[in-house]
Amino acid sequence: MASSTSSPSGSRDEKIVRVLSTTFQRLDDFNGRADEATAYATAVVAAARANNGTEEEFKDQVMCIVANVRNLNGQIRGTETQIAAAELAVMDANAMRTHQQKQKLAALHRKRAREQTSIDKTSLHCTKCGLVRRDRLNINELALDSEESGSHFDYNYDNVCTCSHSSEEESDGSEEEQEADDKRKSSKSSSTRSGSESS
């Protein structure tokens, strides 16, 4: 005597279909049309089951659809755009975000990137090697006016970062300008002294 038993996965899928169908009916695309929403939900569940190898992946995908499908309101069965059940079954949360949400998220990512860039540029320690950056050391403060006090300090630069930084290039440029300035001043003072001696 043969007995018919329903598979556990089939029973679970029926529950998921009901949940999705209820969710779809709240969208303008179905507008309370239960039969169409159920048929679409059945196709989505079948496609999601086929595209996910494990039960966990399948559940995650279904939960993602339930949580984010409202962002696609008016697009599933829209006049300009339509989303097939097989397409919705593989969409991630980012793909289901609205254009406005994507813009906000992109702006947030750009802000974080700018903040990180600012941190990298002003950090005392090099983000590449972790050592102290030479261009961030204020030599005048470290020397403690050594010229006035007559004391001099030997700085150990063996443990200082030697990576290339744009700020180092700017620093080198300012040092060259300072040297040129000093040369001009010394040449002026020497010419002044020679002029006074000749007079």
N, CA and C of each residue as an Amber inpcrd file, in Angstrom:
protein
   597
   0.8500000  -1.1850000   0.0000000   0.0000000   0.0000000   0.0000000
   0.8870000   1.2360000   0.0000000   0.7180000   2.0830000  -1.0320000
   1.5630000   3.2620000  -1.1930000   0.9680000   4.4180000  -0.4280000
   1.8510000   5.1370000   0.2290000   1.4110000   6.3210000   0.9700000
   2.1210000   7.5420000   0.4240000   1.3790000   8.6130000   0.2480000
   1.9610000   9.8460000  -0.2910000   2.3410000  10.7580000   0.8630000
   3.6070000  11.2160000   0.8460000   4.0970000  12.1320000   1.8830000
   4.6810000  13.3610000   1.2070000   4.4180000  14.4990000   1.7680000
   4.9700000  15.7390000   1.2150000   6.3640000  15.9540000   1.7710000
   7.3050000  16.3970000   0.9220000   8.6890000  16.6070000   1.3440000
   8.7780000  17.8210000   2.2550000   9.6870000  17.7790000   3.2460000
   9.8380000  18.9130000   4.1610000  10.1970000  20.1980000   3.4340000
  11.0990000  20.0850000   2.4100000  11.5020000  21.2810000   1.6770000
  10.3270000  21.8900000   0.9310000   9.4550000  21.0160000   0.3950000
   8.2760000  21.5260000  -0.2980000   7.3520000  22.2630000   0.6410000
   7.1870000  21.7470000   1.8460000   6.3490000  22.4040000   2.8440000
   6.9300000  23.7510000   3.2490000   8.2690000  23.7960000   3.4160000
   8.9240000  25.0540000   3.7780000   8.7910000  26.0660000   2.6480000
   8.9650000  25.5990000   1.4230000   8.8630000  26.5050000   0.2790000
   7.4650000  27.0980000   0.1630000   6.4490000  26.3160000   0.5090000
   5.0790000  26.8340000   0.4620000   4.9000000  27.9880000   1.4440000
   5.5080000  27.8550000   2.6090000   5.4350000  28.9380000   3.5960000
   6.1520000  30.1820000   3.0800000   7.3020000  29.9630000   2.4490000
   8.0720000  31.0860000   1.9100000   7.3070000  31.7610000   0.7800000
   6.6490000  30.9550000  -0.0480000   5.8330000  31.5110000  -1.1320000
   4.7360000  32.3990000  -0.5650000   4.1140000  31.9510000   0.5150000
   3.0490000  32.7540000   1.1320000   3.5900000  34.0820000   1.6680000
   4.7670000  34.0250000   2.2810000   5.3790000  35.2530000   2.8080000
   5.7060000  36.2210000   1.6750000   6.3180000  35.6970000   0.6140000
   6.6580000  36.5470000  -0.5270000   5.4100000  37.0790000  -1.2130000
   4.4090000  36.2290000  -1.3440000   3.1620000  36.6480000  -1.9920000
   2.5170000  37.8020000  -1.2310000   2.4960000  37.6930000   0.0950000
   1.9440000  38.7780000   0.9170000   2.7480000  40.0600000   0.7420000
   4.0750000  39.9080000   0.6650000   4.9420000  41.0810000   0.4690000
   4.7040000  41.7190000  -0.8910000   4.5820000  40.8770000  -1.9300000
   4.3770000  41.3970000  -3.2840000   3.0290000  42.1060000  -3.4230000
   2.0190000  41.6230000  -2.7160000   0.6860000  42.2270000  -2.8230000
   0.6440000  43.6540000  -2.2850000   1.6250000  44.0060000  -1.4640000
   1.6810000  45.3750000  -0.9410000   2.3030000  46.3450000  -1.9410000
   2.8550000  45.8130000  -3.0070000   3.4730000  46.6540000  -4.0280000
   2.4360000  47.1020000  -5.0470000   2.7130000  48.2390000  -5.6800000
   1.8090000  48.7390000  -6.7170000   1.7670000  47.8100000  -7.9260000
   2.8250000  47.0200000  -8.1030000   2.9030000  46.1340000  -9.2670000
   1.7910000  45.0840000  -9.2460000   1.3920000  44.6490000  -8.0770000
   0.3440000  43.6270000  -7.9650000  -0.9370000  44.1930000  -7.3590000
  -0.8100000  45.1960000  -6.5200000  -1.9650000  45.9440000  -6.0120000
  -3.0800000  45.0330000  -5.4950000  -2.6910000  44.0760000  -4.6310000
  -3.6860000  43.2010000  -4.0220000  -4.1310000  42.0380000  -4.8770000
  -3.5290000  41.8560000  -6.0590000  -3.8970000  40.7220000  -6.9230000
  -3.1690000  39.4810000  -6.4090000  -3.8490000  38.7280000  -5.5830000
  -3.2380000  37.6040000  -4.8730000  -2.7510000  36.5130000  -5.8180000
  -3.5380000  36.1990000  -6.8550000  -3.1640000  35.1080000  -7.7650000
  -1.8620000  35.4260000  -8.4990000  -1.7530000  36.6540000  -9.0210000
  -0.5390000  37.0390000  -9.7420000   0.6610000  37.0980000  -8.7980000
   0.4290000  37.6260000  -7.6080000   1.5160000  37.7140000  -6.6300000
   2.0050000  36.3290000  -6.2140000   1.0800000  35.3980000  -6.0370000
   1.4530000  34.0330000  -5.6500000   2.2120000  33.3330000  -6.7680000
   1.7570000  33.5070000  -7.9970000   2.4420000  32.8930000  -9.1380000
   3.8610000  33.4440000  -9.2720000   4.0010000  34.7540000  -9.1010000
   5.3220000  35.3840000  -9.1910000   6.2140000  34.9170000  -8.0420000
   5.6460000  34.8270000  -6.8350000   6.4070000  34.3670000  -5.6740000
   6.8690000  32.9260000  -5.8460000   6.0120000  32.0950000  -6.4200000
   6.3790000  30.6880000  -6.6590000   7.5620000  30.5960000  -7.6090000
   7.5410000  31.4200000  -8.6580000   8.6440000  31.4200000  -9.6240000
   9.9360000  31.9440000  -8.9870000   9.8140000  32.9550000  -8.1280000
  10.9940000  33.5070000  -7.4500000  11.6190000  32.4680000  -6.5260000
  10.7870000  31.7680000  -5.7600000  11.2910000  30.7430000  -4.8360000
  11.9720000  29.6160000  -5.6020000  11.3810000  29.1860000  -6.6980000
  11.9750000  28.1080000  -7.5000000  13.3300000  28.5280000  -8.0580000
  13.4170000  29.7690000  -8.5490000  14.6830000  30.2640000  -9.1030000
  15.7320000  30.4430000  -8.0070000  15.3050000  30.9370000  -6.8490000
  16.2390000  31.1140000  -5.7330000  16.7590000  29.7720000  -5.2380000
  15.8820000  28.7830000  -5.2050000  16.2790000  27.4400000  -4.7920000
  17.2950000  26.8560000  -5.7770000  17.1020000  27.1160000  -7.0530000
  17.9960000  26.5670000  -8.0750000  19.3580000  27.2590000  -8.0780000
  19.3950000  28.5340000  -7.6880000  20.6350000  29.3050000  -7.7700000
  21.4530000  29.2970000  -6.4870000  20.9270000  28.6930000  -5.4300000
  21.6560000  28.6450000  -4.1620000  21.8730000  27.1980000  -3.7480000
  23.1390000  26.8510000  -3.5550000  23.4850000  25.4640000  -3.2960000
  23.1060000  24.9590000  -1.9220000  23.1610000  25.8310000  -0.9170000
  22.8710000  25.3960000   0.4530000  21.5810000  26.0340000   0.9620000
  21.0380000  25.4370000   2.0090000  19.8080000  25.9570000   2.6050000
  20.0260000  27.3430000   3.2080000  21.2090000  27.5520000   3.7780000
  21.5150000  28.8500000   4.3850000  21.5530000  29.9480000   3.3320000
  22.1990000  29.6690000   2.2080000  22.2680000  30.6510000   1.1240000
  20.8770000  30.9610000   0.5890000  20.0490000  29.9330000   0.4730000
  18.6750000  30.1170000  -0.0040000  17.8890000  31.0120000   0.9590000
  18.0020000  30.7320000   2.2580000  17.2870000  31.5370000   3.2560000
  17.7680000  32.9850000   3.2420000  19.0860000  33.1580000   3.1270000
  19.6400000  34.5160000   3.0990000  19.1080000  35.3040000   1.9120000
  19.0220000  34.6370000   0.7600000  18.5290000  35.3130000  -0.4360000
  17.0540000  35.6890000  -0.2930000  16.2620000  34.7790000   0.2500000
  14.8300000  35.0590000   0.4400000  14.6430000  36.2170000   1.4190000
  15.4000000  36.2060000   2.5130000  15.3080000  37.2960000   3.4860000
  15.7280000  38.6240000   2.8670000  16.7300000  38.5800000   2.0180000
  17.1820000  39.7900000   1.3280000  16.0770000  40.3460000   0.4360000
  15.3730000  39.4610000  -0.2710000  14.2760000  39.8890000  -1.1440000
  13.1450000  40.4970000  -0.3250000  12.7600000  39.8220000   0.7550000
  11.6660000  40.3200000   1.5960000  12.0070000  41.6910000   2.1740000
  13.2650000  41.8790000   2.5730000  13.6690000  43.1240000   3.2280000
  13.8220000  44.2890000   2.2590000  14.1660000  44.0010000   0.9960000
  14.5220000  45.0850000   0.0810000  13.6240000  45.2410000  -1.1350000
  12.6770000  44.3180000  -1.3470000  11.8830000  44.3650000  -2.5730000
  10.9950000  45.6070000  -2.6380000  10.7040000  46.2180000  -1.4990000
   9.8770000  47.4290000  -1.5150000  10.5570000  48.5670000  -2.2630000
  11.8720000  48.5220000  -2.3270000  12.5970000  49.5420000  -3.0860000
  12.3090000  49.4550000  -4.5830000  11.8140000  48.2990000  -5.0230000
  11.5080000  48.0920000  -6.4420000  10.0350000  48.3290000  -6.7450000
   9.3310000  48.9790000  -5.8420000   7.9030000  49.2330000  -6.0370000
   7.6550000  49.9790000  -7.3510000   6.7990000  49.3990000  -8.1940000
   6.4860000  50.0000000  -9.4820000   7.4230000  49.6080000 -10.6050000
   8.4500000  48.8110000 -10.3110000   9.4190000  48.4190000 -11.3390000
   9.2840000  46.9540000 -11.7590000   8.6750000  46.1240000 -10.9030000
   8.5660000  44.6960000 -11.2350000   7.6430000  44.4770000 -12.4210000
   6.5060000  45.1320000 -12.4030000   5.5560000  45.0460000 -13.5140000
   5.2750000  46.4420000 -14.0790000   6.2930000  47.2950000 -14.0990000
   6.1260000  48.6620000 -14.5640000   5.9540000  48.7470000 -16.0650000
   5.5530000  49.9230000 -16.5260000   5.3580000  50.1230000 -17.9700000
   6.6940000  50.2490000 -18.6910000   7.6840000  50.8430000 -18.0210000
   8.9890000  51.0350000 -18.6520000   9.9570000  49.9010000 -18.3230000
   9.9340000  49.4450000 -17.0960000  10.8430000  48.3670000 -16.6790000
  10.0610000  47.2140000 -16.0750000  10.5310000  46.0190000 -16.3400000
   9.9450000  44.8210000 -15.7470000  11.0720000  43.9130000 -15.2740000
  10.8550000  43.2980000 -14.1330000  11.8630000  42.4120000 -13.5490000
  11.2990000  41.0030000 -13.4990000  11.9460000  40.0990000 -14.1940000
  11.4970000  38.7080000 -14.2050000  11.7770000  38.0540000 -12.8590000
  11.0370000  36.9900000 -12.5730000  11.2040000  36.2850000 -11.2950000
  12.6190000  35.7320000 -11.1550000  13.1670000  35.2040000 -12.2480000
  14.5250000  34.6530000 -12.2080000  15.5540000  35.7450000 -11.9440000
  15.2820000  36.9470000 -12.4320000  16.1950000  38.0700000 -12.2030000
  16.1300000  38.5420000 -10.7580000  14.9170000  38.6570000 -10.2170000
  14.7610000  39.0770000  -8.8240000  15.3770000  38.0660000  -7.8720000
  15.3330000  36.7960000  -8.2350000  15.8240000  35.7290000  -7.3540000
  17.3220000  35.8100000  -7.1060000  18.0660000  36.5100000  -7.9740000
  19.5250000  36.5900000  -7.8160000  19.9960000  38.0060000  -7.4830000
  19.0640000  38.9400000  -7.3080000  19.4530000  40.3180000  -7.0030000
  19.8880000  40.4430000  -5.5480000  20.9790000  41.2020000  -5.3290000
  21.4090000  41.4550000  -3.9560000  20.8050000  42.7670000  -3.4600000
  21.1260000  43.1120000  -2.2200000  20.5300000  44.3030000  -1.6090000
  20.9050000  45.5670000  -2.3630000  22.1470000  45.6430000  -2.8490000
  22.5870000  46.8340000  -3.5730000  21.8220000  47.0060000  -4.8780000
  21.5620000  45.8990000  -5.5580000  20.8240000  45.9690000  -6.8220000
  19.3800000  46.3940000  -6.6100000  18.8340000  46.1300000  -5.4380000
  17.4450000  46.4800000  -5.1570000  17.2910000  47.8660000  -4.5360000
  18.4070000  48.5400000  -4.2870000  18.3120000  49.8860000  -3.7210000
  17.7810000  50.8670000  -4.7600000  17.1090000  51.8910000  -4.2750000
  16.6160000  52.9280000  -5.1760000  17.7780000  53.8080000  -5.6130000
  17.5420000  54.5940000  -6.6560000  18.5810000  55.4870000  -7.1640000
  19.0250000  56.4670000  -6.0780000  18.0790000  56.9680000  -5.3040000
  18.3930000  57.9100000  -4.2310000  19.2380000  57.2420000  -3.1490000
  18.9000000  55.9970000  -2.8110000  19.6740000  55.2710000  -1.8060000
  21.0980000  55.0240000  -2.2890000  21.2420000  54.7000000  -3.5760000
  22.5750000  54.4730000  -4.1340000  23.3990000  55.7530000  -4.1010000
  22.7590000  56.8920000  -4.3880000  23.4690000  58.1680000  -4.3440000
  23.9430000  58.4830000  -2.9270000  23.0710000  58.2510000  -1.9470000
  23.4410000  58.5060000  -0.5510000  24.5850000  57.5970000  -0.1140000
  24.5130000  56.3250000  -0.5230000  25.5570000  55.3730000  -0.1490000
  26.8870000  55.7460000  -0.7980000  26.8320000  56.1590000  -2.0710000
  28.0510000  56.5720000  -2.7690000  28.6600000  57.8070000  -2.1100000
  27.7980000  58.7520000  -1.7050000  28.2830000  59.9590000  -1.0200000
  28.9340000  59.6040000   0.3100000  28.3480000  58.6320000   1.0180000
  28.9160000  58.1880000   2.2930000  30.2840000  57.5490000   2.0880000
  30.4150000  56.7250000   1.0390000  31.7020000  56.0900000   0.7400000
  32.7570000  57.1400000   0.3810000  32.3400000  58.1660000  -0.3990000
  33.2900000  59.2190000  -0.7730000  33.7450000  60.0000000   0.4570000
  32.8010000  60.2570000   1.3810000  33.1440000  60.9760000   2.6090000
  34.1440000  60.1810000   3.4400000  33.8920000  58.8740000   3.5680000
  34.8150000  58.0310000   4.3420000  36.1900000  57.9810000   3.6860000
  36.2120000  57.9470000   2.3510000  37.4910000  57.9160000   1.6340000
  38.2660000  59.2080000   1.8650000  37.5400000  60.3570000   1.8510000
  38.2050000  61.6410000   2.1020000  38.7480000  61.7050000   3.5240000
  37.9670000  61.2100000   4.4820000  38.4180000  61.2100000   5.8740000
  39.6610000  60.3450000   6.0470000  39.6630000  59.1900000   5.4000000
  40.8150000  58.2980000   5.5110000  42.0400000  58.9130000   4.8580000
  41.8370000  59.5860000   3.7090000  42.9430000  60.2520000   3.0290000
  43.5320000  61.3430000   3.9060000  42.6550000  62.0990000   4.5720000
  43.1110000  63.1620000   5.4770000  43.9030000  62.5830000   6.6390000
  43.4320000  61.4580000   7.1760000  44.1450000  60.8020000   8.2790000
  45.5180000  60.3320000   7.8190000  45.5710000  59.7420000   6.6060000
  46.8360000  59.2410000   6.0790000  47.8410000  60.3750000   5.8670000
  47.3390000  61.5400000   5.4100000  48.2370000  62.6500000   5.1000000
  48.7880000  63.3190000   6.3540000  47.9780000  63.3680000   7.4050000
  48.3890000  64.0830000   8.6210000  48.9240000  63.1670000   9.7150000
  48.9430000  61.8770000   9.4650000  49.3860000  60.9330000  10.4910000
  50.8770000  61.0820000  10.7670000  51.2590000  61.0120000  12.0430000
  52.6710000  61.0700000  12.4110000  53.3980000  59.8180000  11.9490000
  52.6950000  58.6920000  11.9490000  53.2920000  57.4270000  11.5340000
  52.9120000  57.1060000  10.0940000  53.8570000  56.5830000   9.3660000
  53.6260000  56.2080000   7.9730000  52.6340000  55.0500000   7.9110000
  51.6530000  55.1600000   7.0190000  50.6600000  54.0990000   6.8830000
  51.2120000  52.8940000   6.1270000  52.3810000  53.0510000   5.4970000
  52.9850000  51.9390000   4.7530000  53.8800000  51.0830000   5.6490000
  54.8120000  51.7470000   6.3590000  55.7840000  50.9870000   7.1570000
  55.5620000  51.1070000   8.6590000  54.7510000  52.0800000   9.0990000
  54.4570000  52.2300000  10.5160000  55.4630000  53.0560000  11.2950000
  56.5650000  53.4710000  10.6370000  57.5720000  54.2760000  11.3270000
  57.1800000  55.7500000  11.3180000  57.8700000  56.5360000  12.1540000
  57.5830000  57.9720000  12.2210000  58.0090000  58.6370000  10.9220000
  57.1440000  59.5030000  10.4070000  57.4480000  60.1990000   9.1570000
  58.3240000  61.4140000   9.4420000  59.4090000  61.5030000   8.7140000
  60.3710000  62.5770000   8.9600000  59.7540000  63.9530000   8.6930000
  58.8840000  64.0350000   7.6940000  58.2960000  65.3340000   7.3590000
  57.2710000  65.7840000   8.3880000  56.9230000  64.9000000   9.3500000
  55.9890000  65.2850000  10.4020000  56.7220000  65.6770000  11.6950000
  58.0460000  65.5210000  11.7120000  58.8100000  65.9000000  12.8950000
  59.1510000  67.3830000  12.8240000  58.8280000  68.1160000  13.8600000
  59.1780000  69.5350000  13.9190000  60.5740000  69.6450000  14.5140000
  61.5670000  69.7540000  13.6420000  62.9560000  69.7300000  14.0930000
  63.2700000  70.9170000  14.9980000  62.6430000  72.0600000  14.7140000
  62.9190000  73.2420000  15.5430000  62.5010000  73.0190000  16.9880000
  61.3180000  72.3980000  17.1780000  60.8570000  72.1370000  18.5370000
  61.7070000  71.0730000  19.2140000  62.0980000  70.0430000  18.4450000
  62.9080000  68.9750000  19.0330000  64.2850000  69.4840000  19.4340000
  64.8270000  70.4320000  18.6770000  66.1590000  70.9590000  18.9760000
  66.1530000  71.8520000  20.2030000  64.9740000  72.3750000  20.5780000
  64.8630000  73.2250000  21.7730000  65.8020000  74.4260000  21.6970000
  65.7740000  75.0980000  20.5160000  66.6180000  76.2840000  20.3190000
  68.0800000  75.9630000  20.6150000  68.5710000  74.9120000  19.9730000
  69.9310000  74.4520000  20.2540000  70.9790000  75.5040000  19.9150000
  70.6790000  76.3690000  18.9260000  71.6550000  77.3840000  18.5550000
  71.8500000  78.3870000  19.6860000  70.7350000  78.7520000  20.3550000
  70.8370000  79.7150000  21.4480000  71.4820000  79.0940000  22.6790000
  71.1180000  77.8610000  22.9580000  71.6560000  77.2140000  24.1610000
  73.0540000  76.6750000  23.9410000  73.4670000  76.6000000  22.6970000
  74.8040000  76.1110000  22.4140000  74.8950000  74.6060000  22.3820000
  73.7890000  73.9290000  22.6060000  73.7980000  72.4660000  22.5780000
  73.2920000  71.9800000  21.2340000  73.7480000  70.8520000  20.8310000
  73.3370000  70.2860000  19.5520000  72.9170000  68.8360000  19.7660000
  71.9580000  68.4160000  18.9760000  71.4230000  67.0650000  19.1210000
  71.6990000  66.2630000  17.8610000  72.1140000  65.0420000  18.0510000
  72.2640000  64.1280000  16.9180000  70.9980000  63.3000000  16.8190000
  70.2790000  63.4510000  15.7280000  69.0130000  62.7380000  15.5680000
  69.2560000  61.3820000  14.9280000  68.6500000  60.3660000  15.5040000
  68.7720000  59.0180000  14.9640000  67.6980000  58.8160000  13.9090000
  68.0660000  58.9260000  12.6460000  67.1070000  58.7940000  11.5550000
  67.0390000  57.3690000  11.0160000  67.7180000  56.4350000  11.7100000
  67.6800000  55.0500000  11.2380000  66.2780000  54.4680000  11.3350000
  65.4950000  54.9080000  12.3190000  64.1590000  54.3620000  12.5430000
  63.0560000  55.2800000  12.0370000  63.3970000  56.1710000  11.1280000
  62.4090000  57.0940000  10.5670000  61.9820000  56.5930000   9.2020000
  60.7170000  56.8130000   8.8780000  60.1580000  56.3500000   7.6060000
  60.9430000  56.9100000   6.4290000  61.2190000  56.0620000   5.4560000
  61.9110000  56.4910000   4.2380000  61.0310000  56.3410000   3.0060000
  59.7360000  56.0760000   3.2270000  58.8110000  55.9540000   2.0940000
  58.6070000  57.3190000   1.4510000  58.1790000  57.3040000   0.2050000
  57.9290000  58.5570000  -0.5060000  56.5250000  59.0450000  -0.2020000
  56.4080000  60.3260000   0.1360000  55.1220000  60.9710000   0.3850000
  55.0930000  62.2890000  -0.3600000  53.9050000  62.6710000  -0.7970000
  53.7750000  63.9340000  -1.5170000  54.1660000  65.1020000  -0.6310000
  53.8550000  64.9810000   0.6740000  54.1840000  66.0600000   1.5980000
  55.6850000  66.2070000   1.7590000  56.4390000  65.1010000   1.5850000
  57.8870000  65.1760000   1.6500000  58.4260000  65.9720000   0.4820000
  57.8030000  65.7730000  -0.6870000  58.2240000  66.5190000  -1.8620000
  57.9850000  68.0060000  -1.6540000  56.8380000  68.3350000  -1.0550000
  56.5440000  69.7290000  -0.7510000  57.5540000  70.2650000   0.2570000
  57.9010000  69.4220000   1.2390000  58.8590000  69.8310000   2.2580000
  60.2200000  70.0860000   1.6460000  60.6570000  69.1870000   0.7110000
  61.9350000  69.3430000   0.0380000  61.9580000  70.6370000  -0.7480000
  60.8320000  70.9270000  -1.4020000  60.7500000  72.1500000  -2.1880000
  60.8930000  73.3760000  -1.3200000  60.2670000  73.3830000  -0.1630000
  60.3600000  74.5310000   0.7410000  61.7670000  74.6690000   1.2950000
  62.4760000  73.5310000   1.5140000  63.8470000  73.5800000   2.0050000
  64.7650000  74.1930000   0.9650000  64.5380000  73.8280000  -0.3190000
  65.3520000  74.3970000  -1.3870000  65.1380000  75.9020000  -1.4870000
  63.8860000  76.3250000  -1.3500000  63.5890000  77.7530000  -1.3800000
  64.2720000  78.4730000  -0.2150000  64.2940000  77.8450000   0.9470000
  64.9320000  78.4370000   2.1190000  66.4310000  78.5830000   1.9070000
  67.0610000  77.5470000   1.3060000  68.4910000  77.6070000   1.0340000
  68.8160000  78.7260000   0.0570000  67.9800000  78.8600000  -0.9770000
  68.1940000  79.9330000  -1.9490000  68.0460000  81.2910000  -1.2880000
  67.0870000  81.4040000  -0.3880000  66.8680000  82.6490000   0.3600000
  68.0970000  82.9970000   1.1900000  68.6360000  81.9880000   1.8680000
  69.8080000  82.1980000   2.7140000  71.0100000  82.6370000   1.8940000
  71.1540000  82.0340000   0.7060000  72.2750000  82.4080000  -0.1620000
  72.1600000  83.8580000  -0.6050000  70.9190000  84.2680000  -0.9530000
  70.7150000  85.6480000  -1.3820000  71.0300000  86.6210000  -0.2460000
  70.6010000  86.2600000   0.9710000  70.8570000  87.1280000   2.1210000
  72.3520000  87.2380000   2.4150000  73.0570000  86.0880000   2.3370000
  74.4890000  86.1060000   2.6300000  75.2610000  86.9000000   1.5940000
  74.8280000  86.7910000   0.3120000  75.5030000  87.5490000  -0.7430000
  75.2720000  89.0410000  -0.5630000  74.0720000  89.4190000  -0.1190000
  73.7730000  90.8300000   0.1230000  74.6150000  91.3730000   1.2770000
  74.7100000  90.5840000   2.3490000  75.4730000  91.0400000   3.5140000
  76.9530000  91.1640000   3.1980000  77.4950000  90.2330000   2.3760000
  78.9110000  90.2960000   2.0110000  79.1910000  91.4990000   1.1390000
  78.2650000  91.8060000   0.2070000  78.4570000  92.9730000  -0.6570000
  78.3730000  94.2590000   0.1560000  77.5190000  94.2650000   1.1710000
  77.4030000  95.4440000   2.0390000  78.6810000  95.6540000   2.8330000
  79.2600000  94.5450000   3.3440000  80.4990000  94.6400000   4.1110000
  81.6510000  95.1310000   3.2490000  81.7450000  94.5970000   2.0230000
  82.8250000  95.0040000   1.1200000  82.6940000  96.4680000   0.7390000
  81.4500000  96.9230000   0.5890000  81.2330000  98.3330000   0.2520000
  81.6490000  99.2390000   1.3830000  81.3570000  98.8550000   2.6150000
  81.7190000  99.6800000   3.7720000  83.2230000  99.7020000   3.9850000
  83.9050000  98.5580000   3.6970000  85.3520000  98.5070000   3.8520000
  86.0490000  99.3930000   2.8260000  85.5370000  99.4020000   1.5970000
  86.1450000 100.2140000   0.5410000  85.9840000 101.6990000   0.8100000
  84.8440000 102.0780000   1.4510000  84.6430000 103.4860000   1.7820000
  85.5370000 103.8790000   2.9610000
